[in-house]
Amino acid sequence: MTEQEEDELRSELRATRTANAYLFLAIEALGKVVFDMPRALTTHGQEQAALQDAIRKTTLELDEALKSAAKCIWDENGNPL
């Protein structure tokens, strides 16, 4: 294996690790939504508004994490998807 091939593999590994980290954050954010949503639907008044706001913020975190992960995923030609 040439030095260039080794460098390419290291680069792909770093990108995969970064994508995995962002996907972990996305899954964590999704879990917050799943567990907070039922509470938000059964709570009233200010508590419901606060939970809905938290869910909205968490959904934005999920969206950002998924976008960041997508930037780290490459196709078979080494181009970002």
Contact map, one row per residue, 1 for C-alpha under 8 A:
111011000000000000000000000000000000000000000000000000000000000000000000000000000
111111000000000000000000000000000000000000000000000000000000000000000000000000000
111111100000000000000000000000000000000000000000000000000000000000000000000000000
011111110000000000000000000000000000000000000000000000000000000000000000000000000
111111111000000000000000000000000000000000000000000000000000000000000000000000000
111111111100000000000000000000000000000000000000000000000000000000000000000000000
001111111110000000000000000000000000000000000000000000000000000000000000000000000
000111111111000000000000000000000000000000000000000000000000000000000000000000000
000011111111100000000000000000000000000000000000000000000000000000000000000000000
000001111111110000000000000000000000000000000000000000000000000000000000000000000
000000111111111000000000000000000000000000000000000000000000000000000000000000000
000000011111111100000000000000000000000000000000000000000000000000000000000000000
000000001111111110000000000000000000000000000000000000000000000000000000000000000
000000000111111111000000000000000000000000000000000000000000000000000000000000000
000000000011111111100000000000000000000000000000000000000000000000000001100000000
000000000001111111110000000000000000000000000000000000000000000000000001100000000
000000000000111111111000000000000000000000000000000000000000000000000000000000000
000000000000011111111100000000000000000000000000000000000000000000001001000000000
000000000000001111111110000000000000000000000000000000000000000000011111100000000
000000000000000111111111000000000000000000000000000000000000000000001000000000000
000000000000000011111111100000000000000000000000000000000000000000001000000000000
000000000000000001111111110000000000000000000000000000000000000011011000000000000
000000000000000000111111111000000000000000000000000000000000000011001000000000000
000000000000000000011111111100000000000000000000000000000000000000000000000000000
000000000000000000001111111110000000000000000000000000000000010010000000000000000
000000000000000000000111111111000000000000000000000000000000111011000000000000000
000000000000000000000011111111100000000000000000000000000000010000000000000000000
000000000000000000000001111111110000000000000000000000000000000000000000000000000
000000000000000000000000111111111000000000000000000000000110110000000000000000000
000000000000000000000000011111111100000000000000000000000110010000000000000000000
000000000000000000000000001111111110000000000000000000000000000000000000000000000
000000000000000000000000000111111111000000000000000000100100000000000000000000000
000000000000000000000000000011111111100000000000000000100110000000000000000000000
000000000000000000000000000001111111110000000000000000000000000000000000000000000
000000000000000000000000000000111111111000000000000000000000000000000000000000000
000000000000000000000000000000011111111100000000001000100000000000000000000000000
000000000000000000000000000000001111111110000000001100100000000000000000000000000
000000000000000000000000000000000111111111000000000000000000000000000000000000000
000000000000000000000000000000000011111111100001001000000000000000000000000000000
000000000000000000000000000000000001111111110011101100000000000000000000000000000
000000000000000000000000000000000000111111100001000000000000000000000000000000000
000000000000000000000000000000000000011111110001000000000000000000000000000000000
000000000000000000000000000000000000001111111011000000000000000000000000000000000
000000000000000000000000000000000000000101111111100000000000000000000000000000000
000000000000000000000000000000000000000000111111100000000000000000000000000000000
000000000000000000000000000000000000000000011111110000000000000000000000000000000
000000000000000000000000000000000000000100111111111000000000000000000000000000000
000000000000000000000000000000000000001111111111111100000000000000000000000000000
000000000000000000000000000000000000000100011111111110000000000000000000000000000
000000000000000000000000000000000000000000000111111111000000000000000000000000000
000000000000000000000000000000000001101100000011111111100000000000000000000000000
000000000000000000000000000000000000100100000001111111110000000000000000000000000
000000000000000000000000000000000000000000000000111111111000000000000000000000000
000000000000000000000000000000000000000000000000011111111100000000000000000000000
000000000000000000000000000000011001100000000000001111111110000000000000000000000
000000000000000000000000000000000000000000000000000111111111000000000000000000000
000000000000000000000000000000000000000000000000000011111111100000000000000000000
000000000000000000000000000011011000000000000000000001111111110000000000000000000
000000000000000000000000000011001000000000000000000000111111111000000000000000000
000000000000000000000000000000000000000000000000000000011111111100000000000000000
000000000000000000000000010010000000000000000000000000001111111110000000000000000
000000000000000000000000111011000000000000000000000000000111111111000000000000000
000000000000000000000000010000000000000000000000000000000011111111100000000000000
000000000000000000000000000000000000000000000000000000000001111111110000000000000
000000000000000000000110110000000000000000000000000000000000111111111000000000000
000000000000000000000110010000000000000000000000000000000000011111111100000000000
000000000000000000000000000000000000000000000000000000000000001111111110000000000
000000000000000000100100000000000000000000000000000000000000000111111111000000000
000000000000000001111110000000000000000000000000000000000000000011111111100000000
000000000000000000100000000000000000000000000000000000000000000001111111100000011
000000000000000000100000000000000000000000000000000000000000000000111111110000011
000000000000001101100000000000000000000000000000000000000000000000011111110000010
000000000000001100100000000000000000000000000000000000000000000000001111111000011
000000000000000000000000000000000000000000000000000000000000000000000011111111111
000000000000000000000000000000000000000000000000000000000000000000000000111111111
000000000000000000000000000000000000000000000000000000000000000000000000011111100
000000000000000000000000000000000000000000000000000000000000000000000000011111100
000000000000000000000000000000000000000000000000000000000000000000000000011111110
000000000000000000000000000000000000000000000000000000000000000000000000011111111
000000000000000000000000000000000000000000000000000000000000000000000111111001111
000000000000000000000000000000000000000000000000000000000000000000000110111000111
